[in-house]
Amino acid sequence: MRQAPSETTFLPTVAIRVDSGQKIGAGHVRRCLSLAVFLEKNGFNPVFICRDIHGAITHMVEQAGFGLVLLPDDERFAFSVFTSAFSAADFEHMVQDAEQSADAFARQYPGAKIAWVVSDHMLIRQPWQARFAVKTGCMVLAIDGQANAPHYADVLLDPQISENPAKKWAGLLPDTCAFYSGPSCLPLSQAFESARERVSIRSGPVKTVLVCFGGTDIQDLVYRAVKTLLAQVDQPGSSIVAIDIAVPSDLPSLDKLEELVAGDSRCRTHVGVNDLSPLMLSADLAIGGGGIMLWERCLLGLPAIVVPLAENQEKPIKRLEAKGAVISVGAPDEDYECRIVEALRNISRNSDTLGAMSRSALEVMSDWPQTDDWLNVMKGCKDE
């Protein structure tokens, strides 16, 4: 366990408010774990503040050795990543969540001072940030790609691709807020940094497919994708010889999935895997959702058939498709399987498609990482 924050701790504390769960996925916590490692290497002491939501991956925070302030599960604060609309009650709950977060931290670490708070949460915006900053006297770094509500932030990181970031965020940030945009502004895990050195352009027929939808699977997309792939593998002329399936340990349809692939040597199921980089490196093609995996796959040049799991994933996926890095199959409705089949056939018909997608994916992340500027802002405040 890292050193707990206290009055005698010389490293400035960064509180990270983020959640995960069976209904909201694990991508934000995974992203913040990489951020925490990066901040620790650069002279900060990260501490997570998370709600004890069903299916949360807070155990990964503890396994990584970071401090964890655990808030009780509460339906009033069950903010979902699958909506971008706010009600008056949502904004009231943000303030209450900020109060609970600050109070719980103070109880667990009496006398400790928070230098910065990172908010990486789909429904934490200005009311939460303002209240938490007032209570703790800290600075605020927000991570958000939606631009659907104002932020009370000193730094904002927008990990999405945007043609005009200034226009996107006009009127939503304080005049003094420094903001940085693009997927390269966020650190990824050390495993992906190392894996990048072993990347090669995919080419030729698709032999290995990776199916992974992250930490949530409300619409049974993993099972449906694997069942569709198995039907295609049995078709004449199919080049697929292996299907890697990465799922969380609490996947609702895990038993059904294991029954589907039982005895099929072409399928390899990986349950509760923390590091996906080896599977991404060995795959020729991925089938999955948006979120942080969009950029992880691009960093490793992995072409993908992608379905948006939430409204906020639609625009990033469309922009990547326009760049030629992914094929979008649209909403996960009843025609989802048919569109996967069509995408697979389109890739197989043209031998150059896979290579073109792989090169386009690598180009998207060609300037990664771009973290120095906003890190210097944090360090500048720290050294004052």
C-alpha positions in Angstrom: 0.0 0.0 0.0 1.2 3.5 -0.9 1.7 6.0 1.8 -1.5 7.3 3.2 -2.0 11.1 2.9 -1.4 13.0 6.1 -0.1 16.3 7.3 3.4 14.8 7.2 3.0 13.5 3.6 5.1 15.7 1.3 3.5 14.5 -1.9 0.4 16.5 -2.8 -2.7 14.4 -2.7 -4.9 14.0 -5.8 -8.4 12.7 -5.0 -9.9 10.7 -8.0 -13.7 10.6 -8.0 -14.8 7.8 -10.4 -17.2 4.9 -10.4 -17.6 1.5 -12.1 -20.3 -1.2 -12.0 -22.1 -3.9 -13.8 -24.5 -1.4 -15.3 -22.1 1.4 -16.0 -18.9 -0.4 -17.1 -15.3 -0.3 -15.9 -13.7 1.9 -18.5 -13.5 5.1 -16.4 -11.9 3.3 -13.4 -9.4 1.6 -15.8 -8.6 5.0 -17.3 -8.1 6.5 -13.9 -5.8 3.7 -12.7 -3.5 4.5 -15.6 -3.8 8.2 -14.7 -3.0 7.4 -11.0 0.2 5.5 -11.9 1.2 8.4 -14.2 0.5 11.0 -11.4 2.4 9.0 -8.8 5.4 8.8 -11.1 5.3 12.6 -11.4 5.2 13.4 -7.7 1.6 13.1 -6.6 -0.2 10.8 -4.1 -3.5 9.6 -5.7 -6.4 8.4 -3.6 -9.6 7.0 -5.2 -13.2 7.9 -4.1 -15.7 5.4 -5.4 -19.2 4.1 -4.6 -19.6 0.5 -3.6 -21.8 -0.3 -6.7 -22.7 -3.8 -7.7 -20.0 -5.1 -10.0 -17.5 -2.3 -9.2 -13.8 -3.0 -9.8 -12.6 -1.3 -6.7 -10.6 -4.4 -5.9 -8.3 -3.4 -8.7 -7.7 -0.1 -7.0 -6.7 -1.9 -3.8 -4.6 -4.4 -5.7 -2.8 -1.5 -7.3 -2.0 -0.3 -3.8 -3.8 3.1 -4.0 -5.8 4.5 -1.2 -9.6 4.0 -1.5 -12.4 5.9 0.1 -15.5 3.7 -0.4 -18.9 5.4 -0.4 -22.0 3.4 0.2 -24.2 2.3 -2.8 -27.2 4.6 -3.0 -29.8 4.7 -5.8 -29.9 8.5 -5.5 -26.4 8.6 -6.8 -26.6 5.8 -9.3 -25.4 8.0 -12.1 -25.5 6.1 -15.4 -23.0 6.4 -18.3 -25.9 5.5 -20.6 -27.6 8.9 -20.4 -26.5 12.5 -21.2 -29.7 14.2 -20.0 -29.7 15.9 -16.7 -32.7 16.5 -14.4 -32.9 19.0 -11.5 -32.6 16.1 -9.1 -29.4 15.0 -10.8 -27.8 18.4 -10.1 -29.0 18.3 -6.5 -27.5 14.8 -6.1 -24.2 16.0 -7.5 -23.9 18.5 -4.6 -24.9 15.8 -2.1 -22.3 13.4 -3.6 -19.6 16.1 -3.3 -20.5 16.6 0.4 -20.4 12.8 1.1 -17.1 12.5 -0.9 -15.3 15.3 1.0 -16.6 14.2 4.4 -15.7 10.5 3.8 -12.2 11.5 2.8 -11.8 13.7 5.9 -12.9 10.9 8.2 -10.6 8.4 6.6 -7.6 10.8 6.4 -8.0 13.3 9.1 -5.9 16.4 8.6 -5.0 15.5 5.1 -5.2 18.2 2.4 -6.3 17.6 -1.2 -4.3 19.5 -3.7 -6.3 18.4 -6.8 -9.5 16.4 -7.5 -10.0 14.5 -10.7 -13.6 14.0 -11.7 -14.0 11.3 -14.4 -17.7 10.6 -14.1 -20.5 11.0 -16.7 -22.8 12.8 -14.4 -20.4 14.9 -12.3 -20.3 18.4 -13.5 -20.2 22.0 -12.2 -22.3 21.6 -9.0 -20.2 18.7 -7.7 -16.9 20.3 -8.6 -17.7 23.7 -7.1 -19.0 22.2 -3.9 -16.0 19.8 -3.5 -13.5 22.5 -4.3 -15.1 24.9 -1.7 -15.1 22.2 1.0 -11.5 21.1 0.4 -9.8 24.1 -1.1 -8.5 22.0 -4.0 -8.0 22.6 -7.7 -10.2 20.6 -10.2 -9.1 18.5 -13.2 -12.1 17.2 -15.2 -12.1 14.4 -17.8 -15.1 14.7 -20.1 -15.7 14.3 -23.8 -19.4 15.2 -24.0 -19.5 19.0 -23.5 -23.2 18.8 -22.4 -23.0 20.8 -19.2 -20.7 23.4 -17.6 -17.7 22.4 -15.6 -16.1 24.2 -12.6 -12.6 23.2 -13.5 -9.0 24.5 -13.6 -8.0 21.9 -16.2 -10.2 19.9 -18.6 -9.1 16.9 -20.6 -11.4 16.0 -23.5 -10.2 12.6 -24.9 -12.4 12.7 -28.0 -11.4 13.6 -31.5 -12.9 17.1 -32.3 -12.4 19.3 -35.4 -13.0 22.5 -33.3 -12.5 21.9 -29.5 -12.8 25.6 -28.7 -16.2 25.8 -30.3 -17.3 22.5 -28.7 -16.5 23.9 -25.2 -17.5 27.5 -25.8 -19.5 28.8 -22.8 -19.0 25.6 -20.7 -15.7 26.3 -19.0 -14.4 29.1 -16.8 -12.2 31.6 -18.6 -9.2 30.5 -16.6 -9.6 26.8 -17.4 -6.9 25.2 -19.5 -8.3 22.5 -21.7 -6.6 19.9 -23.8 -8.3 17.6 -26.4 -7.7 14.4 -28.3 -7.1 10.8 -27.2 -3.4 11.4 -26.9 -3.8 13.7 -23.9 -4.5 10.9 -21.5 -2.0 8.3 -20.3 -2.6 4.7 -20.9 -1.2 1.8 -18.8 2.4 0.9 -18.8 1.4 -2.4 -20.4 0.1 -0.6 -23.5 3.1 1.7 -23.6 5.4 -1.4 -23.7 3.1 -3.3 -26.2 3.2 -0.3 -28.6 6.9 -1.2 -29.3 5.8 -4.6 -30.6 3.0 -3.4 -32.9 2.9 -4.6 -36.5 0.5 -3.6 -39.3 -2.3 -6.3 -39.7 -2.6 -7.7 -43.2 -4.0 -10.6 -45.1 -7.0 -12.7 -44.0 -8.4 -12.4 -40.5 -7.3 -15.4 -38.4 -7.7 -14.3 -34.8 -10.7 -12.2 -33.6 -10.8 -10.6 -30.1 -14.4 -10.1 -28.7 -14.4 -7.7 -25.7 -17.0 -5.2 -24.6 -15.4 -4.1 -21.4 -17.0 -4.3 -18.0 -20.6 -4.2 -19.0 -22.9 -6.2 -21.3 -26.5 -5.2 -20.7 -27.7 -6.4 -24.1 -25.8 -9.7 -24.2 -23.5 -8.5 -26.9 -20.6 -10.8 -26.2 -22.7 -13.9 -26.4 -24.4 -12.7 -29.6 -21.1 -11.7 -31.2 -19.5 -15.1 -30.4 -22.5 -17.0 -31.7 -22.4 -15.0 -34.9 -18.7 -15.6 -35.3 -19.0 -19.4 -34.8 -21.6 -19.5 -37.5 -19.3 -17.6 -39.9 -16.3 -19.8 -39.0 -18.2 -22.8 -40.2 -18.8 -21.2 -43.6 -16.7 -22.3 -46.6 -13.7 -20.0 -47.2 -13.6 -18.6 -43.6 -10.0 -17.7 -42.5 -10.8 -17.4 -38.8 -9.0 -20.0 -36.7 -9.2 -18.5 -33.2 -11.7 -16.4 -31.2 -10.4 -14.8 -27.9 -13.3 -13.8 -25.6 -12.4 -11.4 -22.8 -15.2 -10.9 -20.2 -15.6 -9.6 -16.6 -16.0 -12.2 -13.9 -19.5 -11.1 -13.1 -20.8 -11.2 -16.7 -24.5 -12.2 -16.4 -24.4 -14.5 -19.4 -21.1 -16.2 -18.5 -22.6 -19.6 -17.9 -24.5 -19.5 -21.2 -21.3 -18.3 -23.0 -19.2 -21.1 -21.6 -21.8 -23.6 -22.6 -21.8 -22.1 -26.2 -18.0 -22.5 -26.6 -17.5 -25.7 -24.5 -15.4 -28.2 -26.4 -14.6 -25.8 -29.3 -10.9 -25.5 -29.5 -11.1 -22.3 -31.6 -12.6 -20.4 -28.7 -10.5 -19.2 -25.7 -12.3 -17.5 -22.9 -10.4 -15.1 -20.6 -12.3 -14.1 -17.5 -11.4 -11.1 -15.3 -8.3 -10.1 -17.4 -6.8 -6.8 -16.2 -4.3 -6.4 -19.0 -5.8 -6.7 -22.5 -2.7 -5.6 -24.4 -1.4 -9.2 -25.1 -4.8 -10.2 -26.5 -5.0 -7.0 -28.7 -1.4 -7.6 -30.0 -2.2 -11.2 -31.1 -5.5 -10.3 -32.7 -6.1 -9.4 -36.4 -9.5 -7.9 -35.7 -11.6 -6.9 -32.6 -15.3 -6.8 -32.0 -16.3 -4.5 -29.1 -17.6 -1.2 -27.9 -16.4 2.4 -27.6 -14.9 4.0 -24.5 -11.3 3.7 -23.6 -10.8 0.6 -25.7 -11.3 2.7 -28.8 -8.0 4.3 -28.2 -6.2 1.3 -26.8 -7.0 -0.6 -30.0 -5.8 2.3 -32.1 -2.6 2.6 -30.2 -1.8 -1.0 -31.0 -3.1 -0.7 -34.7 -5.9 -3.2 -34.1 -8.8 -2.8 -36.6 -12.2 -3.2 -35.0 -15.9 -3.7 -35.7 -17.5 -1.4 -33.1 -20.9 -0.9 -31.6 -21.7 2.1 -29.4 -22.7 1.0 -25.9 -23.9 4.5 -25.0 -25.0 7.7 -26.6 -21.7 9.4 -25.8 -19.8 6.8 -27.8 -21.6 7.4 -31.1 -19.7 10.5 -32.2 -16.2 9.2 -31.4 -17.0 5.9 -33.3 -18.3 7.8 -36.3 -15.2 10.0 -36.4 -12.9 6.9 -36.2 -14.9 5.3 -39.0 -14.5 8.4 -41.1 -10.7 8.0 -40.7 -10.9 4.4 -41.7 -9.8 2.9 -38.4 -13.1 1.0 -37.5 -16.3 -0.2 -39.0 -19.4 0.8 -37.1 -22.3 -1.6 -36.9 -24.6 1.0 -35.3 -27.0 0.4 -32.4 -27.1 -3.0 -30.8 -30.6 -3.8 -31.9 -32.1 -7.0 -33.4 -30.1 -6.5 -36.6 -26.8 -6.3 -34.8 -25.7 -9.8 -35.8 -26.5 -9.2 -39.5 -24.4 -6.1 -39.5 -21.4 -8.0 -38.0 -21.7 -10.6 -40.7 -21.8 -7.8 -43.4 -18.7 -6.1 -41.9 -16.8 -9.4 -41.8 -17.7 -10.1 -45.4 -16.6 -6.6 -46.5 -13.2 -7.1 -44.8 -12.7 -10.5 -46.4 -13.7 -9.3 -49.9 -10.8 -6.8 -50.1 -7.4 -8.0 -49.0 -6.2 -4.5 -48.5 -8.9 -3.5 -46.0 -7.4 -4.9 -42.9 -4.0 -3.2 -43.5 -5.6 0.1 -44.3 -7.7 0.0 -41.1 -4.6 -0.9 -39.1 -2.5 2.0 -40.5 -5.4 4.4 -39.9 -5.7 3.3 -36.3 -2.1 3.8 -35.7 -2.3 7.3 -37.3 -5.0 8.3 -34.8 -2.6 7.8 -31.9 0.6 8.7 -33.7 1.2 11.7 -31.4 0.5 9.8 -28.1 1.3 10.7 -25.4 0.6 14.5 -25.1 0.5 14.9 -21.3 3.3 17.4 -20.6 1.3 20.6 -20.8 -1.5 19.8 -18.4 0.9 18.0 -16.1 3.0 21.2 -15.9 -0.1 23.1 -14.9 -0.7 20.7 -12.0 3.0 20.9 -11.0 3.0 24.6 -11.2 0.2 24.8 -8.8 1.8 22.2 -6.6 5.1 24.1 -6.4 3.6 27.4 -5.4 
